[in-house]
Amino acid sequence: MSVKSQTICGKVSAVFIFLLFFQVALAQPDFSELDRKLEASKKELGGNVVALIYKDGKLVYQKALGTDFNAKTQAPIASCSKWLTAALVMSFVDQGKLSLDDKVSKYLPVFTKYSKGYITIKDCLAHLTGIESEPIRMLSLLGRKKYASLEEEVNDFASKKDIMANPGLEFRYSNIGLNIAGRVLEVLTRRSFEQLMQEHITRPLMMRNTSFSSFNAVNPSGGAISTASDYMNFLSMILNKGLFNGKRILSEKAIAEMQTVRTTPAMIKYAPKAAEGYNYGFGAWVLQADENGQAQVLASPGLFGTWPMVDFCRGYACIFFTKGGLGEERKEIFMDMKQSIDAQLSSACK
């Protein structure tokens, strides 16, 4: 090859490489609009917020607002706890130690004594127990302090609360179902709920700053403290169909069960403002579903304002993690931010 030919080839290669890098640069999502929306909503979000977006095996966006508040800062996550508890229950289903169709009375005979013997594990995970419940409010959370153990609280559900509907027919969002399921695991294993959560979920997912520990009764439905970074590990596992760092935490079947829509609008007798208009799976709300009743977008917002979400269509997980303060009214803020994310990431769904 002549020197002239080599020079031409070199120039062509350089141009090609430049165009390749230019194309890659153009393909990178631009989250500047999300930046602006976070800054504009800082006061409404309580002054402290961390936003993380995970896609293709890595964080593609992270931003922290507030004094001494970052992805490693611990805060109560309220009902975001329910998604973790549902995953813990599914880990025992995976092992064959528990069936979704098991009646809770198999493990907790007190439910049969009070005419609640037909409630199943499946009913518990989807808030379909039919047991009367009060809306989840700050006062109801404080009222749990009277219980010294999860056993004591769940026995009260059986003996002191009325059945409003047959199991599986009516949806009432509360702490009842997930706490019953948590107590079933304690009886099944003769281990504490906190120990089980560590062994099966938080430790394998490297969620070192996440805990359900409490001086009073442990609360599987709303008692966890966590960090944005920790909870993102959990979300990445859900997005990756049960895998985390190449290790299987839940089976693909378990993830599919958690994604399955369990309600219809007519079944929902009570839902918090943050989730009005949505259906429910196991431990999380279904923001969008396909024609087969499988969730395409899941979220599990907490009373204190933290919003974790998984979008299977666009292949990402995100979390808006806040510190304290009631957060039901923030639904519109977070949905608006999700629109900014979606605009930058193409959907694989029809």
C-alpha positions as CSV (number, residue, x, y, z in Angstrom):
1,M,0.0,0.0,0.0
2,S,1.3,3.4,-1.0
3,V,2.0,6.2,1.5
4,K,-0.8,8.2,-0.1
5,S,-3.3,5.3,0.3
6,Q,-2.2,4.9,3.9
7,T,-2.8,8.6,4.5
8,I,-6.3,8.5,3.0
9,C,-7.2,5.4,5.0
10,G,-5.9,7.1,8.1
11,K,-8.1,10.1,7.5
12,V,-11.2,8.0,6.7
13,S,-10.6,6.0,9.9
14,A,-10.3,9.2,12.0
15,V,-13.5,10.6,10.5
16,F,-15.3,7.3,11.1
17,I,-14.1,7.1,14.8
18,F,-15.2,10.8,15.3
19,L,-18.7,10.0,13.8
20,L,-19.0,6.9,16.0
21,F,-18.2,8.8,19.1
22,F,-20.5,11.6,18.0
23,Q,-23.3,9.2,17.5
24,V,-22.8,7.6,20.9
25,A,-22.8,11.1,22.5
26,L,-26.1,11.9,20.7
27,A,-27.6,8.7,22.0
28,Q,-26.9,9.6,25.7
29,P,-30.1,10.6,27.5
30,D,-30.4,14.3,28.4
31,F,-31.8,14.6,31.9
32,S,-31.4,18.4,32.1
33,E,-35.2,18.8,32.2
34,L,-35.4,16.4,35.2
35,D,-32.7,18.5,36.9
36,R,-34.8,21.6,36.5
37,K,-37.9,20.0,37.8
38,L,-36.1,18.6,40.8
39,E,-34.7,22.1,41.7
40,A,-38.1,23.7,41.1
41,S,-39.8,21.1,43.4
42,K,-37.2,21.1,46.1
43,K,-39.3,23.0,48.7
44,E,-42.4,20.9,48.0
45,L,-40.3,17.7,48.5
46,G,-39.3,18.8,51.9
47,G,-35.9,20.2,51.0
48,N,-34.2,16.8,50.9
49,V,-34.4,14.5,48.0
50,V,-32.2,12.0,46.1
51,A,-33.0,10.9,42.6
52,L,-31.4,7.8,41.0
53,I,-32.0,6.2,37.7
54,Y,-30.6,2.7,36.9
55,K,-30.5,1.3,33.4
56,D,-28.4,-1.3,31.5
57,G,-26.6,-2.4,34.7
58,K,-25.5,1.0,36.0
59,L,-26.7,4.3,37.4
60,V,-27.3,6.7,34.5
61,Y,-28.5,9.6,36.7
62,Q,-28.0,10.7,40.3
63,K,-28.8,13.9,42.0
64,A,-29.0,14.9,45.7
65,L,-30.6,18.1,47.1
66,G,-30.5,19.1,50.7
67,T,-28.0,19.6,53.5
68,D,-26.1,16.4,54.4
69,F,-28.6,14.3,52.3
70,N,-27.3,11.9,49.8
71,A,-27.8,8.3,48.4
72,K,-26.3,6.8,51.6
73,T,-28.6,8.8,54.0
74,Q,-31.0,6.7,56.0
75,A,-34.7,7.6,56.4
76,P,-38.0,5.9,57.1
77,I,-39.6,4.6,53.9
78,A,-43.1,3.8,55.2
79,S,-45.1,1.7,52.7
80,C,-42.2,1.2,50.4
81,S,-41.5,-1.6,52.9
82,K,-44.4,-3.6,51.4
83,W,-42.5,-4.4,48.2
84,L,-39.6,-5.8,50.3
85,T,-42.0,-7.9,52.4
86,A,-43.7,-9.2,49.3
87,A,-40.3,-10.2,47.9
88,L,-39.4,-12.0,51.1
89,V,-42.6,-14.0,51.0
90,M,-42.0,-14.9,47.4
91,S,-38.5,-16.2,48.3
92,F,-40.2,-18.9,50.5
93,V,-42.7,-19.7,47.7
94,D,-39.6,-20.2,45.5
95,Q,-38.2,-22.6,48.0
96,G,-41.4,-24.6,48.1
97,K,-41.9,-23.9,51.8
98,L,-45.0,-21.8,51.2
99,S,-47.8,-21.7,48.6
100,L,-49.7,-18.6,47.6
101,D,-52.8,-20.6,48.0
102,D,-52.0,-21.6,51.6
103,K,-54.6,-20.5,54.0
104,V,-53.1,-18.3,56.8
105,S,-55.1,-20.5,59.3
106,K,-52.7,-23.3,58.4
107,Y,-50.1,-21.4,60.4
108,L,-52.2,-19.1,62.5
109,P,-55.2,-21.2,63.8
110,V,-56.6,-18.2,65.6
111,F,-58.0,-17.0,62.2
112,T,-60.2,-20.0,62.0
113,K,-61.6,-19.4,65.5
114,Y,-62.8,-16.0,64.4
115,S,-64.3,-17.0,61.0
116,K,-61.3,-15.8,59.0
117,G,-59.9,-19.2,58.1
118,Y,-60.3,-18.8,54.3
119,I,-57.8,-15.9,53.9
120,T,-54.8,-17.0,51.7
121,I,-51.2,-15.8,51.4
122,K,-52.2,-14.5,48.0
123,D,-55.0,-12.4,49.6
124,C,-52.5,-11.0,52.1
125,L,-50.0,-9.8,49.5
126,A,-52.7,-8.1,47.5
127,H,-54.7,-6.4,50.3
128,L,-57.7,-8.7,49.6
129,T,-58.1,-10.2,53.1
130,G,-61.6,-8.6,53.4
131,I,-60.7,-7.5,57.0
132,E,-61.9,-4.0,58.0
133,S,-59.1,-1.5,58.1
134,E,-58.4,2.2,58.7
135,P,-56.6,4.4,56.1
136,I,-52.9,4.5,56.8
137,R,-52.2,7.8,58.5
138,M,-49.6,9.1,60.9
139,L,-51.8,8.5,63.9
140,S,-52.4,4.9,62.9
141,L,-48.7,4.3,62.7
142,L,-48.2,5.8,66.2
143,G,-51.0,3.6,67.4
144,R,-48.9,0.5,66.7
145,K,-46.7,1.3,69.6
146,K,-49.1,-0.5,71.9
147,Y,-48.0,-3.8,70.4
148,A,-45.0,-5.5,71.8
149,S,-44.8,-8.1,69.0
150,L,-46.0,-8.8,65.5
151,E,-47.8,-11.9,67.0
152,E,-49.8,-9.7,69.3
153,E,-50.8,-7.3,66.5
154,V,-51.8,-10.1,64.1
155,N,-53.8,-11.9,66.8
156,D,-55.8,-8.6,67.2
157,F,-56.5,-8.6,63.5
158,A,-58.0,-12.1,63.9
159,S,-60.0,-11.5,67.1
160,K,-61.0,-7.8,67.0
161,K,-61.5,-6.8,63.4
162,D,-64.6,-7.6,61.4
163,I,-64.7,-9.2,58.0
164,M,-66.2,-6.7,55.5
165,A,-66.1,-9.0,52.5
166,N,-65.2,-12.5,51.5
167,P,-61.4,-12.8,50.8
168,G,-60.3,-12.0,47.3
169,L,-63.2,-9.8,46.5
170,E,-62.5,-6.3,47.9
171,F,-59.3,-4.3,48.0
172,R,-58.5,-2.2,51.1
173,Y,-55.0,-0.8,51.3
174,S,-53.7,-1.2,54.9
175,N,-51.0,-2.8,57.0
176,I,-53.1,-5.9,57.7
177,G,-52.3,-8.3,54.8
178,L,-48.5,-7.9,54.6
179,N,-48.2,-8.0,58.4
180,I,-50.2,-11.3,58.5
181,A,-47.9,-12.7,55.9
182,G,-44.9,-11.6,57.9
183,R,-46.2,-13.3,60.9
184,V,-46.8,-16.5,58.9
185,L,-43.1,-16.5,58.0
186,E,-42.2,-16.2,61.7
187,V,-44.3,-19.2,62.6
188,L,-43.1,-21.2,59.6
189,T,-39.4,-20.7,60.3
190,R,-39.4,-20.0,64.1
191,R,-37.3,-17.0,63.3
192,S,-38.0,-13.3,63.6
193,F,-39.2,-11.3,60.6
194,E,-36.1,-9.0,60.9
195,Q,-33.8,-12.0,60.7
196,L,-35.6,-13.5,57.7
197,M,-35.5,-10.2,55.9
198,Q,-31.7,-9.9,56.4
199,E,-31.0,-13.5,55.4
200,H,-33.1,-13.6,52.3
201,I,-33.4,-10.0,51.0
202,T,-31.2,-7.2,52.4
203,R,-28.0,-9.1,52.9
204,P,-27.9,-10.8,49.5
205,L,-28.8,-7.4,47.9
206,M,-26.0,-5.7,49.8
207,M,-28.6,-3.4,51.5
208,R,-26.4,-2.8,54.5
209,N,-28.3,0.3,55.7
210,T,-31.8,-1.2,55.5
211,S,-33.5,-2.5,58.6
212,F,-36.9,-3.3,60.0
213,S,-35.6,-3.2,63.6
214,S,-38.0,-1.7,66.1
215,F,-38.3,-1.3,69.9
216,N,-42.0,-2.2,69.5
217,A,-43.7,-4.7,67.1
218,V,-41.8,-5.1,63.9
219,N,-43.9,-3.7,61.0
220,P,-43.5,-5.6,57.7
221,S,-45.9,-3.1,56.0
222,G,-44.2,0.1,56.8
223,G,-41.5,-0.1,59.4
224,A,-38.3,-0.1,57.3
225,I,-35.6,2.5,57.2
226,S,-33.3,2.5,54.1
227,T,-31.3,4.6,51.7
228,A,-31.7,5.5,48.1
229,S,-28.7,3.5,47.2
230,D,-29.9,0.4,49.1
231,Y,-33.4,0.5,47.7
232,M,-32.0,0.9,44.2
233,N,-30.3,-2.5,44.6
234,F,-33.7,-4.0,45.3
235,L,-35.3,-2.2,42.3
236,S,-32.5,-3.4,40.0
237,M,-33.2,-7.0,41.1
238,I,-36.9,-6.6,40.3
239,L,-36.0,-5.1,36.9
240,N,-33.5,-7.9,36.1
241,K,-36.2,-10.6,36.8
242,G,-34.7,-11.7,40.1
243,L,-31.0,-11.3,39.4
244,F,-28.6,-9.1,41.3
245,N,-24.9,-9.0,40.3
246,G,-25.3,-12.3,38.6
247,K,-26.8,-14.0,41.6
248,R,-30.4,-15.2,41.7
249,I,-32.5,-13.7,44.5
250,L,-35.9,-14.6,43.2
251,S,-37.1,-16.8,40.3
252,E,-38.4,-15.2,37.1
253,K,-41.7,-16.9,38.1
254,A,-41.8,-15.1,41.4
255,I,-41.2,-11.7,39.7
256,A,-44.0,-12.5,37.2
257,E,-46.3,-13.3,40.1
258,M,-45.4,-9.9,41.7
259,Q,-46.1,-8.2,38.4
260,T,-49.5,-9.8,37.9
261,V,-52.5,-7.4,38.3
262,R,-54.6,-8.7,41.2
263,T,-57.4,-6.1,41.2
264,T,-60.0,-4.4,39.1
265,P,-61.1,-0.8,39.6
266,A,-64.5,-2.1,41.0
267,M,-62.7,-4.1,43.7
268,I,-60.9,-1.1,45.2
269,K,-62.8,0.2,48.2
270,Y,-59.9,2.2,49.6
271,A,-56.6,3.5,48.1
272,P,-54.4,6.3,49.3
273,K,-54.4,9.5,47.2
274,A,-50.9,8.7,45.9
275,A,-52.3,5.6,44.2
276,E,-55.8,6.5,43.2
277,G,-56.7,5.2,39.7
278,Y,-54.1,2.3,39.8
279,N,-54.5,-1.4,40.3
280,Y,-52.3,-3.6,42.6
281,G,-49.9,-6.5,42.3
282,F,-48.0,-8.0,45.2
283,G,-46.5,-5.2,47.3
284,A,-46.6,-2.6,44.6
285,W,-49.1,-0.5,42.5
286,V,-49.5,-1.2,38.8
287,L,-49.1,2.1,37.0
288,Q,-49.3,0.5,33.6
289,A,-50.1,-3.0,32.4
290,D,-50.3,-5.0,29.2
291,E,-53.3,-6.7,27.7
292,N,-52.3,-9.9,29.6
293,G,-52.5,-8.3,33.0
294,Q,-48.8,-8.1,33.6
295,A,-47.4,-4.8,35.0
296,Q,-45.2,-2.8,32.7
297,V,-44.7,-0.1,35.3
298,L,-44.7,-0.7,39.1
299,A,-44.4,1.7,42.0
300,S,-44.6,1.4,45.8
301,P,-44.9,5.0,47.2
302,G,-44.6,5.6,50.9
303,L,-46.4,7.9,53.2
304,F,-43.3,10.0,53.8
305,G,-42.9,10.8,50.1
306,T,-40.4,8.3,48.8
307,W,-41.3,6.9,45.3
308,P,-39.6,3.8,43.9
309,M,-40.5,2.7,40.4
310,V,-39.6,0.1,37.8
311,D,-40.4,0.6,34.1
312,F,-40.1,-2.7,32.3
313,C,-40.9,-1.2,28.9
314,R,-38.1,1.3,29.0
315,G,-35.8,-1.0,31.0
316,Y,-35.1,1.3,33.9
317,A,-35.6,1.7,37.6
318,C,-35.7,4.9,39.5
319,I,-36.3,6.2,43.0
320,F,-37.1,9.6,44.4
321,F,-36.0,9.3,48.0
322,T,-37.2,11.9,50.5
323,K,-36.7,12.6,54.2
324,G,-39.9,12.8,56.3
325,G,-43.0,14.8,55.8
326,L,-46.3,13.5,54.3
327,G,-46.0,12.8,50.6
328,E,-49.3,11.7,49.2
329,E,-49.8,15.1,47.5
330,R,-46.5,14.6,45.6
331,K,-47.9,12.1,43.1
332,E,-48.3,14.7,40.4
333,I,-44.7,15.9,40.9
334,F,-43.2,12.4,40.6
335,M,-45.4,11.5,37.6
336,D,-44.3,14.7,35.9
337,M,-40.7,13.8,36.5
338,K,-41.3,10.3,35.2
339,Q,-42.5,11.9,31.9
340,S,-39.2,13.7,31.6
341,I,-37.3,10.4,32.1
342,D,-39.6,8.5,29.6
343,A,-39.0,11.2,27.0
344,Q,-35.3,10.3,27.0
345,L,-35.6,6.5,27.0
346,S,-37.3,4.5,24.2
347,S,-40.0,2.0,25.0
348,A,-39.9,-1.6,23.9
349,C,-43.6,-2.1,24.6
350,K,-46.4,-1.5,22.0
